[in-house]
């Protein structure tokens, strides 16, 4: 099992945008893209820092 030390761990969400969900069918929808938010939030609880990337 992997040991996670919260004080030195970061959670990095790569490009989580509504445009990748079925909520925006005219953009770049990905099947199930609207179902990952809860898991991203759960995983972030193991980290002291949370980083998010986005397009300009």
DSSP file (Angstrom, degrees, kcal/mol; ACC not computed):
  #  RESIDUE AA STRUCTURE BP1 BP2  ACC     N-H-->O    O-->H-N    N-H-->O    O-->H-N    TCO  KAPPA ALPHA  PHI   PSI    X-CA   Y-CA   Z-CA
    1    1 A X              0   0    0      0, 0.0     2,-0.3     0, 0.0     0, 0.0   0.000 360.0 360.0 360.0 144.5    0.0    0.0    0.0
    2    2 A X        -     0   0    0      1,-0.0     2,-0.5     2,-0.0     0, 0.0  -0.662 360.0-138.5 -85.3 135.9    1.2    3.5   -0.8
    3    3 A X        -     0   0    0     -2,-0.3     2,-0.5     2,-0.0    -1,-0.0  -0.847  16.1-159.8 -95.7 126.3    1.6    5.9    2.1
    4    4 A X        -     0   0    0     -2,-0.5     2,-0.8     5,-0.0     3,-0.1  -0.927   6.3-158.4-110.6 122.5    0.4    9.4    1.4
    5    5 A X    >   -     0   0    0     -2,-0.5     3,-2.0     1,-0.2    43,-0.2  -0.866   6.1-159.1 -99.7 105.4    1.7   12.3    3.5
    6    6 A X  G >  S+     0   0    0     -2,-0.8     3,-1.5     1,-0.3    42,-1.1   0.825  85.2  64.7 -54.5 -37.3   -0.9   15.0    3.2
    7    7 A X  G 3  S+     0   0    0      1,-0.3    -1,-0.3    40,-0.1    40,-0.1   0.678 114.1  31.2 -66.0 -15.8    1.4   17.8    4.2
    8    8 A X  G <  S+     0   0    0     -3,-2.0     2,-0.4     2,-0.0    -1,-0.3   0.122 101.2 100.2-125.2  20.4    3.6   17.3    1.1
    9    9 A X    <   -     0   0    0     -3,-1.5    39,-1.8    -4,-0.2    40,-1.6  -0.880  48.2-165.8-113.9 140.2    1.0   16.1   -1.4
   10   10 A X  E     -a   49   0A   0     -2,-0.4     2,-0.5    37,-0.2    40,-0.2  -0.947  12.9-144.1-120.8 144.6   -0.8   18.1   -4.1
   11   11 A X  E     -a   50   0A   0     38,-2.8    40,-3.5    -2,-0.4     2,-0.6  -0.926  16.7-162.8-104.3 130.2   -3.9   17.1   -6.1
   12   12 A X  E     -a   51   0A   0     -2,-0.5     2,-0.6    38,-0.2    40,-0.2  -0.927   5.4-164.5-123.2 107.9   -3.8   18.3   -9.7
   13   13 A X  E     -a   52   0A   0     38,-2.8    40,-2.3    -2,-0.6     2,-0.8  -0.816  16.9-144.5 -90.8 118.2   -7.0   18.4  -11.7
   14   14 A X        -     0   0    0     -2,-0.6    40,-0.1     1,-0.2    38,-0.1  -0.761  64.8 -35.9 -92.8 110.8   -6.2   18.7  -15.4
   15   15 A X        -     0   0    0     -2,-0.8     2,-1.2    38,-0.3    -1,-0.2   0.845  68.9-177.9  52.5  49.5   -8.6   20.8  -17.4
   16   16 A X        +     0   0    0     37,-0.4     2,-0.3    -3,-0.3    -1,-0.2  -0.659  20.5 158.2 -80.7  99.6  -11.9   20.0  -15.6
   17   17 A X    >   -     0   0    0     -2,-1.2     3,-1.7     1,-0.1    37,-0.0  -0.903  54.5-125.6-125.4 150.7  -14.4   22.0  -17.7
   18   18 A X  G >  S+     0   0    0     -2,-0.3     3,-2.1     1,-0.3     6,-0.4   0.795 106.3  73.1 -59.7 -28.5  -18.1   21.9  -18.3
   19   19 A X  G 3  S+     0   0    0      1,-0.3     9,-1.6     4,-0.1    -1,-0.3   0.678  90.1  58.2 -62.8 -16.9  -17.3   21.8  -22.0
   20   20 A X  G <  S+     0   0    0     -3,-1.7    10,-1.7     9,-0.2    -1,-0.3   0.232  98.3  78.8 -95.0  13.2  -16.1   18.2  -21.6
   21   21 A X  S X  S-     0   0    0     -3,-2.1     3,-1.9     8,-0.2     6,-0.2  -0.774  93.4-109.2-117.2 162.5  -19.5   17.1  -20.2
   22   22 A X  G >  S+     0   0    0      8,-0.3     3,-0.6    -2,-0.3     7,-0.1   0.627 109.8  80.7 -63.4 -11.0  -22.8   16.2  -21.8
   23   23 A X  G 3  S+     0   0    0      1,-0.3     2,-0.3    -5,-0.2    -1,-0.3   0.736  99.1  40.1 -65.8 -21.0  -24.1   19.5  -20.3
   24   24 A X  G X  S+     0   0    0     -3,-1.9     3,-1.9    -6,-0.4     5,-0.3  -0.657  71.0 169.9-126.3  73.5  -22.4   21.3  -23.2
   25   25 A X  T <  S+     0   0    0     -3,-0.6     4,-0.2    -2,-0.3    -1,-0.1   0.669  74.3  57.8 -64.8 -17.3  -23.2   19.0  -26.2
   26   26 A X  T 3  S+     0   0    0      2,-0.1    -1,-0.3    -4,-0.0    -7,-0.1   0.392 105.5  52.8 -93.8   4.0  -21.9   21.6  -28.8
   27   27 A X  S <  S-     0   0    0     -3,-1.9     2,-0.1    -6,-0.2    -7,-0.1   0.436 122.1 -52.1-103.3-116.9  -18.4   21.7  -27.3
   28   28 A X        -     0   0    0     -9,-1.6    -3,-0.1    -4,-0.1    -2,-0.1  -0.485  63.8-173.1-124.3  61.7  -16.2   18.6  -26.6
   29   29 A X        -     0   0    0     -5,-0.3     2,-0.4    -4,-0.2    -8,-0.2  -0.274   6.5-162.3 -63.7 139.9  -18.5   16.3  -24.6
   30   30 A X    >   -     0   0    0    -10,-1.7     3,-2.7     0, 0.0    -8,-0.3  -0.983  31.4-105.7-119.4 130.7  -17.0   13.2  -23.1
   31   31 A X  T 3  S+     0   0    0     -2,-0.4   -10,-0.0     1,-0.3   -11,-0.0  -0.354 108.1   9.7 -56.5 127.0  -19.2   10.4  -22.0
   32   32 A X  T >  S+     0   0    0     -2,-0.1     3,-2.2     1,-0.0    -1,-0.3   0.460  87.7 129.3  81.5   1.3  -19.2   10.4  -18.2
   33   33 A X  G X  S+     0   0    0     -3,-2.7     3,-0.6     1,-0.3     4,-0.2   0.768  71.1  54.6 -60.3 -25.2  -17.4   13.7  -18.1
   34   34 A X  G 3  S+     0   0    0     -4,-0.3    -1,-0.3     1,-0.2     3,-0.2   0.449  99.2  64.7 -85.9  -0.3  -20.0   15.0  -15.7
   35   35 A X  G <  S+     0   0    0     -3,-2.2     4,-0.4     1,-0.1    -1,-0.2   0.408  84.6  71.4-102.6   1.6  -19.5   12.1  -13.3
   36   36 A X  S <> S+     0   0    0     -3,-0.6     4,-2.5    -4,-0.3     5,-0.2   0.642  70.6  85.3 -95.4 -13.6  -15.9   12.8  -12.2
   37   37 A X  H  > S+     0   0    0      1,-0.2     4,-2.4     2,-0.2     5,-0.2   0.894  89.5  50.7 -57.8 -44.1  -16.3   15.8  -10.0
   38   38 A X  H  > S+     0   0    0      1,-0.2     4,-2.1     2,-0.2    -1,-0.2   0.899 112.3  47.5 -61.7 -40.0  -17.2   13.9   -6.8
   39   39 A X  H  > S+     0   0    0     -4,-0.4     4,-2.6     2,-0.2    -1,-0.2   0.892 110.0  51.9 -69.7 -39.3  -14.1   11.6   -7.3
   40   40 A X  H  X S+     0   0    0     -4,-2.5     4,-1.9     1,-0.2    -2,-0.2   0.926 111.8  47.5 -60.4 -43.6  -11.8   14.6   -7.9
   41   41 A X  H  X S+     0   0    0     -4,-2.4     4,-0.7    -5,-0.2    -2,-0.2   0.883 111.4  50.8 -65.0 -38.7  -13.1   16.2   -4.7
   42   42 A X  H >< S+     0   0    0     -4,-2.1     3,-1.0     1,-0.2     4,-0.3   0.929 111.1  47.5 -64.7 -45.5  -12.7   13.0   -2.8
   43   43 A X  H >< S+     0   0    0     -4,-2.6     3,-1.7     1,-0.2    -1,-0.2   0.845 103.3  63.0 -65.6 -33.0   -9.1   12.5   -4.0
   44   44 A X  H >< S+     0   0    0     -4,-1.9     3,-1.7     1,-0.3    -1,-0.2   0.729  87.1  72.6 -65.2 -21.1   -8.3   16.2   -3.1
   45   45 A X  T << S+     0   0    0     -3,-1.0    -1,-0.3    -4,-0.7    -2,-0.2   0.694  91.0  59.3 -67.5 -16.2   -9.0   15.5    0.6
   46   46 A X  T <  S+     0   0    0     -3,-1.7     2,-0.3    -4,-0.3    -1,-0.3   0.473 100.3  71.5 -86.9  -2.8   -5.7   13.5    0.6
   47   47 A X    <   -     0   0    0     -3,-1.7   -37,-0.2    -4,-0.1   -40,-0.1  -0.854  64.5-150.5-120.2 148.8   -3.7   16.6   -0.4
   48   48 A X  S    S+     0   0    0    -39,-1.8     2,-0.4   -42,-1.1   -38,-0.2   0.828  90.0  42.6 -78.8 -34.3   -2.7   19.8    1.3
   49   49 A X  E     -a   10   0A   0    -40,-1.6   -38,-2.8   -43,-0.2     2,-0.5  -0.871  66.3-160.5-116.6 145.8   -2.6   21.7   -2.0
   50   50 A X  E     -a   11   0A   0     -2,-0.4     2,-0.3   -40,-0.2   -38,-0.2  -0.987  10.5-173.7-127.8 123.9   -5.1   21.6   -5.0
   51   51 A X  E     -a   12   0A   0    -40,-3.5   -38,-2.8    -2,-0.5     2,-0.4  -0.869   2.6-168.4-114.8 147.7   -4.0   22.7   -8.4
   52   52 A X  E     -a   13   0A   0     -2,-0.3     2,-0.3   -40,-0.2   -38,-0.2  -0.998   7.4-152.4-137.9 131.6   -6.2   23.1  -11.5
   53   53 A X        +     0   0    0    -40,-2.3   -37,-0.4    -2,-0.4   -38,-0.3  -0.692  19.5 172.9 -97.6 157.1   -5.2   23.7  -15.1
   54   54 A X        -     0   0    0     -2,-0.3     2,-0.2   -39,-0.1    -2,-0.0  -0.987  32.2-105.6-156.3 158.7   -7.3   25.4  -17.6
   55   55 A X              0   0    0     -2,-0.3   -40,-0.0     1,-0.1     0, 0.0  -0.484 360.0 360.0 -80.0 157.2   -7.2   26.7  -21.2
   56   56 A X              0   0    0     -2,-0.2    -1,-0.1     0, 0.0     0, 0.0   0.448 360.0 360.0 -83.2 360.0   -7.0   30.5  -21.8
